[in-house]
Amino acid sequence: MPTYDFRNRETGEYEEHIIRMSEYDQFVEDHPELERVILSAPSMNYSSHAQGSVTDIAAKKDGGWKEVLQKIGEQNPISQVGEDFHRKSIKQIKTTEVVNKHADKQAKRKAEIIKKYS
């Protein structure tokens, strides 16, 4: 069952309720003093080194799940899922290396200028 966070409009206190999705609408009607708030986004551990991560799960699942993760990675190449599952061409790898190299150079130059004039 999902966990929902609410703020009491009268007292300003935050409350957490575990409610079935089918019962959510009735709960909101029964408690007009509560306002739904989102305190944090749900998170998944995409790290390839963490136990129970998406990478570990993919290693235990069939090829269909890996294919889904590859498609997600193609659409989101900068995300951790993209880094773990998206197959990059040699051109993409070299381009990323050059961009990172020049970004590092610019950061060093900027730091030198700031240090020189401060």
Sequence and secondary structure as in RCSB ss.txt:
>XXXX:A:sequence
MPTYDFRNRETGEYEEHIIRMSEYDQFVEDHPELERVILSAPSMNYSSHAQGSVTDIAAKKDGGWKEVLQKIGEQ
NPISQVGEDFHRKSIKQIKTTEVVNKHADKQAKRKAEIIKKYS
>XXXX:A:secstr
  EEEEEETTT  EEEEE  GGGHHHHHHH TTEEEE  S       TTSTT HHHHHHHS HHHHHHHHHHHHH
 TTSHHHHHH    HHHHHHHHHHHHHHHHHHHHHHHHHHHH 
